[in-house]
Amino acid sequence: MIDQEVQRRRTFAIISHPDAGKTTLTEKLLMFAGAIHIAGSVKARKASRYATSDWMEIEKQRGISVASSVMQMEYRGHVINLLDTPGHQDFSEDTYRVLTAVDAALMVIDAANGVEAQTLRLLEVCRARNTPILTFINKMDREVRNPLDLIDEIERTLNMATIPFTWPIGMGKQFHGVFDLRHHSMRVFRPGSDRIEQEGEIIQNLNDDALASRFGQNFTEARQEIDLIQGVIPEFDRAAFLAGEQTPVFFGSAINNFGVREILDALVDLAPPPGARRSLQREVPPIEPKFSGVVFKIQANMNPAHRDRIAFVRVCSGEFKRGMSLKVVRNGKEIRTNTVVSFLSQRRELLDVAYAGDIIGIPNHGTLQLGDTLTEGEALHFTGLPFFAPEIFQTVEIADPMRSKQLKLGLTQLGEEGAIQVFRPHIGSTLLLGAVGNLQFEVVTHRLQHEYGVDARIASAKYQLARWVTADDPSELQRFIDSNAHRIAYDAVDAPTFLASFAAELSVAQENWPAIRFHKMREHAGLVFQSHMQN
């Protein structure tokens, strides 16, 4: 039974550059799967209809996604776990960690802009993990770039073969639909964001002379483009797709519900079910009977009224049953699971059972950290959850000293969930915040005010870079910390960090302390941090 349940799971993330239409596509996928009935489109946010996947107050105000959302739905007898990620580059760390929890990725590209910088950064993570990628070229109902140019750019910049499964006929006001290259048919485009059609108009006989007069020169040009690409592109190879070497490409318009069903069908037909996961000890197959899972995300205050704290856990193997006792491998503590939930964005339901590939939420009060492995008793350590050295540093102060306790609580929880990196200096009491981008500081300030009642001021810090430090000899590491106490701080899991104001200071430290290793990235606390740090 576990094998059957695993085989019908599909777990994927949607990735894109900001404003490519990712959140809109997320909602339309939910609509086509029957999970929701009204899409809070991006344009309707001012009328208090927000995207299902955007629940944080600042997201509603700014119209951006700054936190990853998890949604589960059923479609064609399959359980689909969809993870919507922040598009803004300042929140790339959260996206990187989400990508470690999925088996496939759906890349959304704005047809007017092509492949953009943030898309490239995210694709690098996918390629490093050989994550299979499906591509949806969005906004064909607008004046966009030539589809041949888009296909060529994807191949050149992403270094992977593109295999068009559909091909557009025209664009903008002259967008007539797409050719389905696998079924040798045409799906006719009809605008309308509030309508979901099971099929719409499908034309099977593409040799009908009346089609050229009905759809004009666009139809003829699209046929010529298809003849051109079919002469040069390889056949779709499922093994190459699963290895991240080929990407099936679909064209459409998410805001008009066009091309959405093809994407859902492709996820079911092409995306892989959950596979084996590597741990330090062994490879863990998804169908083995014992439960195991890894915490890849923590979110505080999804329900501000209850000050809750949810650990998002990717089930890696076995069967989860509500009430079962699980072991936190990092510290050996036992946790009960009577209140574990499943997600549709901020809406939650008590969960009775889950299988490999599913994402479950475990409410806790600081027991679980990012990167923690949960098992029924076996000492496993899943690896690969990245934390990157901050690129910008700020100090934080509060207007009302009486709110110091709330400030500490807020920063601790926000640091533990990865919204910001919080460093506690070895000497002194002023907390230091580190981030990849400036928008993270804006979000933290907003959340401190609205979720913790703290009016905080952010000011520039003197530091420009940080490196986590380790050594084979603990006494040598302690000697380094003592000698550089004014430059040492500790992060959310008490990992020692060397801070520098200039790159030259780091170079000098590396030269003077050859026994110390300086790291741009850590995986997570404890054993994994000590043994598997990447330079």
N, C-alpha and C positions, 0 to 999 in steps of 0.2 A: 504493500500500500504506500509506503514512503516513496518507493521508486516511481509509482504512478503520479503521486502528488508533485514530486520534484520535476518530472517530465512536462507537466503542464504549467510550470512557472516561467515567467519571463520578467527579468528585472533589468531596467535600463534607466539611463539618465538622459535628459535633454540638455544640450549644450549649445551655446551660440554667443555671438557678440551682442552687446546691448542693442535693443530696438530691432532685432531681426524678426521678432514675432514669436519668440519662444513661449512666453506665458500665454499668449492667445492660442497657440497650437496645443499647449497643455490642456487648456480648458476644452477645446474642441475634441480632443481625444477622450476626455472624460464624458463629454456629451454623447459621442458616437458609441461609447461603451455602456451608456445608460447610467453612469454614476451620478451625473447631475443633469438638470433639465434646462437651466438658464445660465448662459455664460455671462459673467460680469466682464464685458469686454473692456479693453484698456480705455477706449474712448468714453465709456460710460462711467468711469470712476468718479467724475465730478457729481454725478447723480447718485452717489452712494452705492453703486454696484461695483464691487471690487473683484479682482481676479481671485478665484478659489484658492490658488496657490500662494497668494500674497495676503498674509494675515497680520503682519506687524504694522502698527500704526504709522510708522514713518514710510512704509511701503505704500500705504493708501494715500498718503499726502504727496509723496514724490512720484508715484507711478512707476517705481522700479522694484525689482526683486533683490533683497539683500540677505535673505536667508534661504537655505535649501528647504524644500517642502517634500513630503512623502505622501503619495496617494496610491491606494490599491483599488483595483477594479477587476471585473470579470468580463471576458469577451471570447466568444466562440469556444466556450468550455475551458478557457485558460485563465489563470490568475496573473494579472499584470501589475507589477510593482513599478510605479513611475516616480522618478525622483527629479523634481524641477530644481535647477541650480541657479544661483545668482549669475546674471549676465555681466554685471559690472566687474571690471578687472580688479578693483580694490578688494573684492571678496573671493579672489581666486583660491585662497587656501581652503575655504569651506568647500569649494567645488572640487579641488584636488582630492580631498578626503572622501567626498561623495563618490567620486569615480572609482575608488577602491572597493566600493560596496556593490557595484553593478556588473552585469555580464555582457552588456552591450550599451552603445550610445547612439542617440539620434541627434545628428548635427543639423541645425537650422541655419540656412544662409539667406540673407537678404539679396534678392535677385538684382537689386539696383547697385549694391555695394560689393558683392562678391565675398571672397575670403578676407576677413579682417583680423586685426592683431590678436584680440582675445581668443578668437577661434583657433588661431595657430597655437597659442600657449596651451589651451585645453587639449588640442589634438596631440600635442607632444606627450602629454600624460597618457592619453589613450594608446598611442603608438608604443610607448615604453612598456605597457602592460598587454600589448597585442589585443586590445579590446575591439571587437567587431563594431563597425560604424555604418549606420544608414544615414543618407543625406536627403534632406528636404529643402528644395530651393523655393523660397516663399515669396509672396507678393507679386505673382505674375499678373495680377489684375492692374498693376501700375506700369508706368513706362520704365523699363528695366534694361539691363544689358543683354546682348545677344547670347542665347543659350550655349552656342558653340564656344564663345569666349569664356563663359562661366565654367563649362566642363574642362576646358583647357587649363584654366587657372587653378581649379581644384587639383588636377593631376600634377601640375608643376609645383605648386606650393605645399601640398600635403604629401606628395610623393606616393600616391596610391592610384591604382587604376579605377576609373569611374565607369560604372555599368548602368546606363540609363534604362530604367524600367518603364518610365513614361517620358513623353516628349511634348513640349508645349506647341500650341498652334496660335501664333500671335502673342501679343502682350497688351497691357493697358486696356483701353476701350475696345481694342481689336483682339482681345484674348477670347478665343472660341472654345478652348478646352485642351485636352491632351490625348495623344495617341498612347494606347496601352501596348507596348512593344511585345509583351509576352503573349497576349491574347489577340493581337492583330485587330484591335477595335479602337473606337474613339469615344471618349466620354465628353459630352458637351457641357460647356460651362454656362451656368446661370447664376448671376449674383444674388446674394441674399444671406445675410449672416444669421438670421433667426430660423432658417429652414434646414432640416436634415432630411435628405432623401435617401431611401434605401439604395436606389440605383441611379435615378435621374435618367437622362436620355443617353443610351448607348447605341452607337452605330457599328454594326458588324461588317457590312459590305463597304469597304473603303475604296473599292474600284468604281463606285457609283459616280457617273459623270456629273450628277446634280450637286455633289458635295463641293466641287470647285466653284460653282456659281453661288452656292449658299454661303460659303465661308471665304470666298475671294482668294486673293493672291497669298494670304497667310497660309492657307491650306496647302497650296502648291509648294511654297517655300519650305514648310515643315516636312513635307514628303521628301524633298530634295536633301534636306539636312539629315533625315533619317537614313536615306540611302548612303550618304557620306559617312556617317558615324558607324553604321553597321559594317562598312567595309574595313574599318580600322580598329574598332574596339574588340577585345577578346570576349569569349563567351563567359557568362557568369559561372564562377567556380566557387562552390560553397566552402571548400577548404580554404581557399584564398581569402574569402570574406571573413571566415572565423579567425584567420591569422592576422586580420587587419591590413591585408594587402589589396583588397578590392572593396569598393563601397557602392551599393545600389543607390541610384539617384532617382528621386521623384520630384515632379514640379507641381505647384498648386498655389492656392490662396487660402491660408488658414482662416482669415477673417470672414471669408465666404464659404467656409466648410468644404472647400474643393481640394481634393487630394488627401483628405484626412483619413477616410476609410482605407485607402490604399496603404497608408503608413501603418495603420493598425493591423491590417492583414499581413503586411510584410514582417511586422514584429512577431506575430504568431508563427508565420511560416518560416522565417529566416533566422531570427535571433535565437541564440542557443539557450537551452535550459541551464540552471545552475551547474557549475562544474566543481572540480576538486579545488581545495584551498590549501596553500602552503602555510605551514607553521614551522617554528624552529625545530620541532621534534619530528614531524612527519607530514606527509600529504594527507589531507582529510577529505575523503570522498563524501559527496552530499547525501548519499543514500545509506550511510551507516546508521545504525539505530540510535546511538547516543547523541544527545543534543550538544552542539557547540555554536558559539556566536561571537561576534566582535562588535564593540561599541565604536561607531564611526562618526557619530555626531551627538552633541548634547545641546539641548535648548532649554533655557530658563524662561519662565513666565509666558508660556503659550496661553495659559489662562491666568491673567494678572490678578484675578480675584482670589486665587488659591495659591499664588506664589509657587507654582509647581515647577518641577525640574525633570525633564524627560531625557532618558538615554535612548538613542536610536540604535538598535542592534540588528545587524545583518545576520540572519540565521545561516550558518555555514553547513550544518549537517543535522540529521536526525529529525525528531519530531518534538515540537514544543507543546506542552499541555499546561493550561492555567493551574497555578498552585504548586507546580513542581519546584523543588529546591535546586538552586544553581550556585556554583562556586565561582567567586571572583578570583581568578588564578593569581593576579598580582599580589593579593594579601591574604588569600585563603578564606575570606569571609563568605558566609552563606547568605543568600538573599531569597526571599519568598516572592512568588510571582502571581499573587492573587489579583493584582490590579493592572496587569499588562494590557496594552491597548493596541489596536490597529488604527490606521490613519486615513482620512480624506482631508488633507491639509490640516486646519485647526480642529476639525470635527473628529472626535475619537469614539471608539466603541470598545468595550471590554472584549478581549480576545480569548477564545477557548483553545484554539489549536493553530499551529503554524509549522511550516516546513522550510527546508533549505531554499534560499532565494527570497523569502519573505522578510519584510522589515517590521520589527515589533518595537513598541515603546515601553520602557520600564521606568515608572515614576520612582524617584529616589531623592535622598537628601544629601547628596555629595558622596555617596558610596562608590559610584561608578565614574570613571574618567575616560576621556578619549583614548582609544587604543586598547582598552581592557578586553580580555578574553573571558567568556563565560562558558563553563562546561558542567557536566554532571559529576565531576570529580577529577577527571584527567588533567594533568599539568600540560596544557597546550599554550603556545604563545603565537598568535597570528601576527604577521608582520606587514609592513608596507604602508602604515598610516603616517603621512608626512606632516611635519611642522617645519616651516621655513623661517630662517633668520629675518627679523623685521628690517625694513628699509627706511622707516621713519620713526622717530621717537618724540614723545611729548610727556610733560609732567602734568599732574592733575591736582587741582586745589578746589576747595569748596568755600562758598560764601559764608555758610553757617557751620562753625566748628562743632556745634551740637549734633550735626548729621554725620560725624566721622564714622560712626558704627555702620550706618546705612551705606556710606561710600565704600567701606571695606567689603561689606557683604556684596554689594552690587558688582564691584570690580572682580571680586573672587569668583562669583558665579559667571560673569561674562568672560572672564579669562578661562575658566574651566570648559566653557562651551566653545571656545575658539573664536569668539566674535572679535577679540582683541588679545594681544599677549600682554600680560601684566608681570612686571619684574619688581621684586622686592630687593632693594639694595643691601649689600653686606654691611655697609656702614650708612646710617641715617634712616629716616622713616618715610621720606617722600617717595611714593610709588611712581614707577616709570611705566608708561604705556608704549608698546611697540606695534607697528602695523605695516602692511604692505602698501596701503594707499590711504590718502587723507579722508576719504569718505567714511572709513571705519571709525575715525575719531568722532565724526559728526553723528554717526549712528549710536555710538556709545554714550555720548553726551545726551542725546535725545532719550535713550533708554534709561539712563540714570535718573533723568528728571521725571519721566512718565511712569517708570516701573518701580523706582526705589525712592522717589521723592527727594532727590539730591540735585541741587543746582550746582553743577561742576564747571570749573574754568579749565580750559586746556591751554598750556603754554609750551613753547618750543623747549626742547632739551638740548644739551650740548653734544649728545652722542649721535653718531651717524651710522654705526654698524654694530652688529653683535655676532658672537660666535659661541656656541656651546663648547665646553671644554671637558675632556676626559683624559685619563692616563691609565696605563697598566698598573702602575704603583700608586695606591691610594695616598700614601704619605707624600709622594711627589705632587699629586694634585692638591693636597692640603697646603703644601709649602707654596705652591703657585698662588693659591687663593689668599693666603696670609700676606704674601709679598705684593699682591695687586688688589688689596682689599677695597681700595677706592674705585676700582673698575669692575668689581664683581657684583652680580645680582643673581637672584634665583627666580625661576619662572613658576608657572602654576603647579608643576610637579616637583619643585625644588631642584631642578637640574641647574648646576652652576653655569653662569654665562659671563663671558668676557665682553666688556663694552669699550668701544673706542670712538674718539671724536674724528680721527683721520685714519685713512688706510695705512699710513706710515706707522702709526702706533701698533696696529695689528702685525705688521711685518717685523717690527722690532721685537715684539713679544714672541712671535714664532721663532725668530732667530735665537733669542736668549733662552728659550725654554724648549729644547728639542724633544723632550720627553712628553710634552703636552700636545694633545691633538685638538685642533680647532675645527669646528664643524658648522657648515651652513645649514644643515638640516638634522633634525632628530626624528626618530620614529615615535617613541613614547617612553614613558618612565621605566625605571627598573632594568630588568634583564635585557630587554630589547635595546634600550638606550645604550647600555654599557657594551653590548656585544655586537650590535649591528648598525652602528652609526655610519652614515655615509659622509665622506669628505666633500 
